[in-house]
Amino acid sequence: MTTELLLETSTLHDRHGRWPQAETVEDFRNNLTVVHARMAAACQRVGRDPAGVRLLPVSKTKSEASLRLAYAAGCRSLGENKPQEACRKWEAMQDLTDLRWSVIGHLQTNKAKLVARFASEFQALDSLRVAEALERRLQAEGRGLDVFVQVNTSGESGKYGLPPNEVAEFLRQMPVFSALRVRGLMTLAVLSAEADRVRECFALLRGVRDRLRQESPKGILLDELSMGMSGDYEIAIEEGATVVRVGQAIFGARATPDTHYWPSAGEGGAN
Ligand SMILES: *Cc1c(COP(=O)(O)O)cnc(C)c1O
């Protein structure tokens, strides 16, 4: 890798569809090495300790065989967007007992039961109805769940997540859900090749977090900021991300367009 590669800060959304498929353990190891190096370089640019940023590999649409290669290369947590796909993979891979599953996509209340069964973490909480459904199912399972509250920082209507000005009130409702451990906030930036517009989304999430941290109810921790994906994780780290959700840069490009996962994932995001 050249120094220029490590130093450049721009979005890589124009690369969508051009990440080569990882087909061997070696491919995964190489991709992970590159991503970790870029994460460390981003930390260094802003004087952060790399230990303060967690990489969550995102395996949606990828086959069980591919997930097993990622595991062999060292991945011990995987992010999946859709609860059914995640649950199916979890069931098939129960032999990997130290693998943790994170659901990072929108949840309907009728799927809360699935998530309560197997997930360690849910990153897309944005409604009380879903919180209630998860709480009920988790109590039945005798489990707890780390959750992130999803915030819509791009202002695009129809996108999932709470508007920034509704987050405080939402957090005030959280302490009654004793099975939900609020860890922080999550966002998807606008999918744009313009780094400044992407950066604004991340800075907004951080601002919301910093403001609400002072007044958040007891037991509600806002330590974590989950933001950044293959095209923009370095910018997210510069803006304070503690978790980056990276799929294509580790697994290779997806065939399925992102519009399948996010409403109005339009500009620059089509594969
Ligand atoms: C798919 C997905 C990601 C990862 O996107 P890549 O472009 O594969 O890095 C991150 N966050 C969410 C919510 C996703 O659905």
The ligand as an SDF file (V2000), in Angstrom:
LIG
                    3D

 15 15  0  0  0  0  0  0  0  0999 V2000
  -24.5290   -3.0860    4.2240 C   0  0  0  0  0  0  0  0  0  0  0  0
  -24.4150   -2.1590    5.3560 C   0  0  0  0  0  0  0  0  0  0  0  0
  -23.1700   -1.6200    5.7270 C   0  0  0  0  0  0  0  0  0  0  0  0
  -21.8600   -1.9550    5.0220 C   0  0  0  0  0  0  0  0  0  0  0  0
  -21.8340   -1.4260    3.7340 O   0  0  0  0  0  0  0  0  0  0  0  0
  -20.5420   -1.7140    2.8040 P   0  0  0  0  0  0  0  0  0  0  0  0
  -20.6830   -0.8010    1.6690 O   0  0  0  0  0  0  0  0  0  0  0  0
  -20.6530   -3.1480    2.4140 O   0  0  0  0  0  0  0  0  0  0  0  0
  -19.3630   -1.4730    3.6520 O   0  0  0  0  0  0  0  0  0  0  0  0
  -23.1350   -0.7480    6.8090 C   0  0  0  0  0  0  0  0  0  0  0  0
  -24.2530   -0.4340    7.4860 N   0  0  0  0  0  0  0  0  0  0  0  0
  -25.4640   -0.9270    7.1610 C   0  0  0  0  0  0  0  0  0  0  0  0
  -26.6440   -0.5330    7.9480 C   0  0  0  0  0  0  0  0  0  0  0  0
  -25.5810   -1.8140    6.0920 C   0  0  0  0  0  0  0  0  0  0  0  0
  -26.7830   -2.3230    5.7770 O   0  0  0  0  0  0  0  0  0  0  0  0
  1  2  1  0
  2  3  1  0
  2 14  2  0
  3  4  1  0
  3 10  2  0
  4  5  1  0
  5  6  1  0
  6  7  2  0
  6  8  1  0
  6  9  1  0
 10 11  1  0
 11 12  2  0
 12 13  1  0
 12 14  1  0
 14 15  1  0
M  END
$$$$
